[in-house]
Amino acid sequence: MMTCDNNSNDTMIIKNKSPFDLIFAARHKKYAFWDKKAPLSQVYYFIKGYELGLYSTGVSADEKLYKFNGVPGCNFQAFVTKKVDIKTNLPWYNVIEFLSPSLDDAIDYFYDLLDEFFEEE
């Protein structure tokens, strides 16, 4: 679970290194995390930005982040394209959005796929 401390400047210091804690926490409050009209790519850029922030401060990615973006052929991108049986160079968020009738459905499908991806070992 994510923990925070207040410092003297009233800013929050997050002690957890995984963006997935925030993503999973937002699961049932979709539009607290995503704008109602924003594409699913927003979560992709959130994860990439989080990863860049860790890298720039010299902090290693946690196990989930490494697995998500890790070795080509074993990461979330490969999992999604294999799961839906599509050979494409499109990013996972485009594939999920293309296969979903609405943004709500795309977000739900993303969470379903993410659950299944992290359950696989």
Secondary structure by P-SEA (a helix, b strand, c coil): cbbbbbccccbbbbccccaaaaaaaaccccccccccccccaaaaaaaaaaaaaaaaacccccaaaaaacccccccaaaaaaaaacccccccaaaaaaaacccaaaaaaaaaaaaaaaaacc
